[in-house]
Amino acid sequence: METLSPEVIEDLRHGRAPRERKVAVCGTGGAHIPPAERVEILAVLTHDQDELIANRAGEALLACSPEFFVESVKRENAVPALFAYAGKPLQTMPR
């Protein structure tokens, strides 16, 4: 199992990672990222230009525990995409 470097995590948090890394984060294994960080990254990826990545990220977020959202939002440097996602009314969220 590969541990991701802080640089790779930062690239993911800002949507700059290669497609393969983005797909890995959206998978069930979560690319070995702590859950709160993964929620944040998935929120960013829901805005990805690649429709496949955006859809997978949205689906993966639906399976994440609410506690991880709370933990993510409390992070000192949480990305704006997380707040945008968390602020959506439930009826507009994908099912």
N, CA, C and O of each residue as an XYZ file, in Angstrom:
380
protein
N       0.826     -1.180      0.000
C       0.000      0.000      0.000
C       0.870      1.243      0.000
O       1.803      1.368      0.792
N       0.553      2.144     -0.887
C       1.328      3.369     -1.037
C       0.783      4.455     -0.121
O      -0.422      4.705     -0.088
N       1.678      5.098      0.620
C       1.306      6.260      1.405
C       1.569      7.477      0.543
O       2.658      7.625     -0.011
N       0.587      8.342      0.428
C       0.725      9.503     -0.438
C       1.501     10.605      0.261
O       1.316     10.855      1.452
N       2.366     11.257     -0.491
C       3.171     12.346      0.048
C       2.288     13.572      0.269
O       1.217     13.684     -0.327
N       2.733     14.482      1.119
C       1.966     15.720      1.329
C       1.771     16.506      0.024
O       0.747     17.164     -0.158
N       2.738     16.438     -0.862
C       2.625     17.143     -2.143
C       1.494     16.562     -2.992
O       0.740     17.305     -3.621
N       1.379     15.241     -3.006
C       0.316     14.583     -3.778
C      -1.039     14.921     -3.164
O      -1.995     15.206     -3.885
N      -1.123     14.890     -1.845
C      -2.366     15.246     -1.162
C      -2.756     16.681     -1.520
O      -3.921     16.959     -1.807
N      -1.799     17.569     -1.501
C      -2.079     18.974     -1.829
C      -2.544     19.122     -3.275
O      -3.455     19.901     -3.556
N      -1.930     18.385     -4.188
C      -2.376     18.405     -5.588
C      -3.807     17.902     -5.704
O      -4.595     18.455     -6.470
N      -4.148     16.876     -4.965
C      -5.513     16.348     -4.973
C      -6.499     17.366     -4.391
O      -7.598     17.539     -4.917
N      -6.108     18.029     -3.321
C      -6.979     19.022     -2.678
C      -7.304     20.188     -3.598
O      -8.287     20.899     -3.390
N      -6.475     20.379     -4.613
C      -6.682     21.492     -5.534
C      -6.975     21.029     -6.957
O      -6.940     21.826     -7.895
N      -7.266     19.733     -7.115
C      -7.679     19.201     -8.407
C      -6.581     19.109     -9.446
O      -6.870     18.979    -10.635
N      -5.326     19.176     -9.023
C      -4.203     19.177     -9.965
C      -3.575     17.803    -10.181
O      -2.636     17.678    -10.968
N      -4.057     16.798     -9.520
C      -3.457     15.459     -9.593
C      -3.788     14.801    -10.928
O      -4.765     15.169    -11.581
N      -2.973     13.827    -11.331
C      -3.271     13.086    -12.560
C      -4.592     12.314    -12.421
O      -5.034     12.001    -11.315
N      -5.187     12.027    -13.533
C      -6.482     11.338    -13.581
C      -6.460     10.027    -12.785
O      -7.424      9.712    -12.087
N      -5.369      9.264    -12.886
C      -5.272      7.974    -12.197
C      -5.393      8.152    -10.684
O      -6.034      7.344    -10.012
N      -4.782      9.200    -10.152
C      -4.858      9.465     -8.705
C      -6.279      9.860     -8.312
O      -6.795      9.438     -7.278
N      -6.895     10.676     -9.158
C      -8.268     11.100     -8.875
C      -9.203      9.895     -8.855
O     -10.056      9.781     -7.976
N      -9.042      9.003     -9.819
C      -9.874      7.796     -9.870
C      -9.642      6.953     -8.617
O     -10.589      6.412     -8.045
N      -8.396      6.843     -8.195
C      -8.073      6.047     -7.000
C      -8.752      6.609     -5.755
O      -9.240      5.845     -4.923
N      -8.788      7.921     -5.617
C      -9.433      8.542     -4.457
C     -10.931      8.254     -4.460
O     -11.538      8.081     -3.403
N     -11.518      8.203     -5.641
C     -12.961      7.958     -5.757
C     -13.332      6.501     -5.509
O     -14.500      6.190     -5.273
N     -12.353      5.608     -5.561
C     -12.610      4.187     -5.360
C     -12.879      3.855     -3.907
O     -12.722      4.697     -3.023
N     -13.282      2.628     -3.673
C     -13.644      2.214     -2.316
C     -12.473      2.238     -1.354
O     -12.678      2.416     -0.153
N     -11.257      2.066     -1.836
C     -10.089      2.097     -0.960
C      -9.677      3.497     -0.568
O      -8.963      3.685      0.417
N     -10.123      4.484     -1.334
C      -9.835      5.872     -1.000
C      -8.382      6.267     -1.115
O      -7.980      7.301     -0.582
N      -7.577      5.457     -1.806
C      -6.156      5.755     -2.024
C      -5.395      5.961     -0.725
O      -4.407      6.695     -0.698
N      -5.838      5.325      0.348
C      -5.144      5.353      1.632
C      -5.002      6.772      2.182
O      -3.942      7.159      2.674
N      -6.071      7.524      2.091
C      -6.118      8.891      2.603
C      -7.031      8.881      3.830
O      -8.073      8.226      3.815
N      -6.654      9.598      4.890
C      -7.532      9.677      6.056
C      -8.931     10.148      5.634
O      -9.047     10.998      4.751
N      -9.988      9.613      6.246
C     -11.357      9.900      5.810
C     -11.721     11.382      5.714
O     -12.374     11.784      4.752
N     -11.321     12.194      6.676
C     -11.671     13.618      6.631
C     -10.999     14.308      5.452
O     -11.605     15.159      4.800
N      -9.769     13.950      5.181
C      -9.069     14.508      4.020
C      -9.699     14.033      2.727
O      -9.812     14.792      1.764
N     -10.109     12.779      2.709
C     -10.727     12.214      1.503
C     -12.034     12.933      1.181
O     -12.309     13.218      0.015
N     -12.840     13.228      2.196
C     -14.092     13.955      1.981
C     -13.800     15.302      1.325
O     -14.475     15.706      0.377
N     -12.805     15.974      1.834
C     -12.435     17.278      1.281
C     -12.005     17.149     -0.188
O     -12.433     17.930     -1.037
N     -11.174     16.178     -0.469
C     -10.696     15.962     -1.836
C     -11.855     15.575     -2.754
O     -11.943     16.061     -3.881
N     -12.733     14.709     -2.279
C     -13.886     14.307     -3.094
C     -14.774     15.508     -3.419
O     -15.306     15.604     -4.525
N     -14.935     16.419     -2.467
C     -15.731     17.621     -2.729
C     -15.106     18.445     -3.849
O     -15.815     18.983     -4.698
N     -13.794     18.541     -3.850
C     -13.091     19.241     -4.935
C     -13.326     18.511     -6.255
O     -13.604     19.132     -7.280
N     -13.213     17.198     -6.213
C     -13.328     16.417     -7.446
C     -14.748     16.418     -8.024
O     -14.920     16.105     -9.202
N     -15.756     16.757     -7.238
C     -17.111     16.852     -7.802
C     -17.197     17.984     -8.817
O     -18.150     18.046     -9.594
N     -16.217     18.875     -8.822
C     -16.165     19.992     -9.773
C     -15.142     19.753    -10.880
O     -14.841     20.661    -11.654
N     -14.612     18.545    -10.957
C     -13.593     18.234    -11.955
C     -14.162     18.369    -13.367
O     -15.336     18.083    -13.600
N     -13.331     18.802    -14.294
C     -13.755     18.939    -15.691
C     -14.061     17.598    -16.331
O     -14.873     17.511    -17.253
N     -13.416     16.564    -15.845
C     -13.654     15.207    -16.346
C     -14.954     14.707    -15.713
O     -15.019     14.496    -14.502
N     -15.968     14.521    -16.524
C     -17.287     14.137    -16.022
C     -17.255     12.819    -15.258
O     -17.975     12.659    -14.272
N     -16.434     11.880    -15.698
C     -16.314     10.595    -15.009
C     -15.812     10.813    -13.581
O     -16.360     10.248    -12.635
N     -14.787     11.620    -13.431
C     -14.224     11.906    -12.102
C     -15.272     12.609    -11.239
O     -15.486     12.224    -10.090
N     -15.918     13.625    -11.781
C     -16.918     14.387    -11.025
C     -18.051     13.477    -10.550
O     -18.481     13.574     -9.401
N     -18.528     12.608    -11.414
C     -19.621     11.702    -11.043
C     -19.187     10.688     -9.993
O     -19.914     10.425     -9.035
N     -18.004     10.122    -10.178
C     -17.504      9.141     -9.190
C     -17.282      9.789     -7.829
O     -17.574      9.195     -6.791
N     -16.766     11.005     -7.849
C     -16.539     11.711     -6.585
C     -17.865     11.970     -5.873
O     -17.960     11.800     -4.657
N     -18.879     12.376     -6.618
C     -20.199     12.602     -6.033
C     -20.787     11.342     -5.429
O     -21.362     11.369     -4.341
N     -20.638     10.244     -6.144
C     -21.138      8.959     -5.637
C     -20.377      8.531     -4.389
O     -20.967      8.028     -3.433
N     -19.070      8.732     -4.405
C     -18.251      8.348     -3.247
C     -18.616      9.188     -2.017
O     -18.629      8.677     -0.898
N     -18.908     10.457     -2.225
C     -19.286     11.318     -1.097
C     -20.569     10.855     -0.429
O     -20.724     10.988      0.785
N     -21.478     10.317     -1.208
C     -22.739      9.839     -0.640
C     -22.529      8.697      0.351
O     -23.352      8.477      1.239
N     -21.424      7.977      0.192
C     -21.140      6.852      1.076
C     -20.313      7.256      2.297
O     -20.067      6.433      3.179
N     -19.891      8.504      2.351
C     -19.055      8.961      3.466
C     -19.907      9.286      4.686
O     -21.017      9.806      4.574
N     -19.368      8.973      5.826
C     -20.047      9.206      7.103
C     -20.129     10.711      7.396
O     -19.173     11.444      7.141
N     -21.252     11.167      7.925
C     -21.405     12.592      8.266
C     -20.326     13.104      9.227
O     -19.956     14.277      9.178
N     -19.832     12.241     10.082
C     -18.778     12.662     11.015
C     -17.537     13.148     10.276
O     -16.859     14.071     10.727
N     -17.244     12.523      9.139
C     -16.069     12.926      8.377
C     -16.276     14.281      7.711
O     -15.318     15.033      7.531
N     -17.525     14.603      7.340
C     -17.824     15.933      6.807
C     -17.578     16.984      7.881
O     -16.955     18.014      7.626
N     -18.074     16.712      9.082
C     -17.904     17.652     10.195
C     -16.416     17.856     10.461
O     -15.951     18.988     10.597
N     -15.688     16.776     10.533
C     -14.249     16.860     10.778
C     -13.551     17.645      9.666
O     -12.650     18.440      9.935
N     -13.963     17.425      8.431
C     -13.361     18.120      7.286
C     -13.619     19.615      7.343
O     -12.710     20.416      7.124
N     -14.846     19.988      7.636
C     -15.214     21.404      7.678
C     -14.469     22.133      8.792
O     -14.187     23.326      8.676
N     -14.153     21.428      9.859
C     -13.447     22.032     10.993
C     -11.952     22.237     10.719
O     -11.268     22.927     11.475
N     -11.457     21.641      9.649
C     -10.018     21.765      9.361
C      -9.659     23.231      9.111
O     -10.426     23.977      8.504
N      -8.503     23.618      9.582
C      -8.075     25.014      9.489
C      -8.029     25.533      8.052
O      -8.426     26.669      7.793
N      -7.557     24.728      7.135
C      -7.403     25.168      5.748
C      -8.340     24.425      4.806
O      -7.946     24.074      3.694
N      -9.557     24.183      5.228
C     -10.524     23.471      4.388
C     -10.738     24.257      3.094
O     -10.810     25.486      3.104
N     -10.839     23.533      1.993
C     -10.989     24.179      0.687
C     -12.435     24.648      0.493
O     -13.362     24.033      1.020
N     -12.627     25.724     -0.254
C     -13.973     26.260     -0.487
C     -14.938     25.257     -1.111
O     -16.137     25.318     -0.842
N     -14.450     24.346     -1.927
C     -15.326     23.361     -2.566
C     -16.050     22.504     -1.528
O     -17.172     22.056     -1.767
N     -15.427     22.278     -0.398
C     -16.063     21.491      0.662
C     -17.287     22.221      1.211
O     -18.336     21.614      1.423
N     -17.147     23.521      1.438
C     -18.265     24.306      1.955
C     -19.376     24.418      0.922
O     -20.558     24.399      1.264
N     -18.993     24.535     -0.338
C     -19.991     24.602     -1.410
C     -20.785     23.305     -1.470
O     -22.006     23.328     -1.623
N     -20.099     22.179     -1.349
C     -20.776     20.881     -1.392
C     -21.649     20.693     -0.158
O     -22.809     20.293     -0.262
N     -21.084     20.982      1.005
C     -21.814     20.778      2.259
C     -23.008     21.710      2.380
O     -23.951     21.406      3.110
N     -22.990     22.834      1.684
C     -24.071     23.796      1.763
C     -25.216     23.539      0.803
O     -26.224     24.244      0.847
N     -25.083     22.542     -0.065
C     -26.152     22.246     -1.013
C     -27.366     21.695     -0.282
O     -27.231     20.890      0.640
N     -28.551     22.128     -0.694
C     -29.756     21.506     -0.128
C     -29.788     20.023     -0.489
O     -29.370     19.635     -1.580
N     -30.276     19.216      0.413
C     -30.281     17.763      0.190
C     -31.035     17.355     -1.062
O     -30.658     16.377     -1.708
N     -32.094     18.077     -1.425
C     -32.857     17.663     -2.594
C     -32.084     17.836     -3.897
O     -32.448     17.219     -4.897
N     -31.027     18.656     -3.924
C     -30.259     18.841     -5.155
C     -29.056     17.901     -5.227
O     -28.365     17.866     -6.245
N     -28.799     17.155     -4.181
C     -27.660     16.235     -4.183
C     -27.981     15.006     -5.017
O     -29.119     14.536     -5.029
N     -26.961     14.479     -5.724
C     -27.203     13.261     -6.502
C     -27.568     12.102     -5.601
O     -27.111     12.024     -4.461
N     -28.374     11.220     -6.098
C     -28.789     10.047     -5.323
C     -28.294      8.790     -5.977
O     -28.542      7.694     -5.475
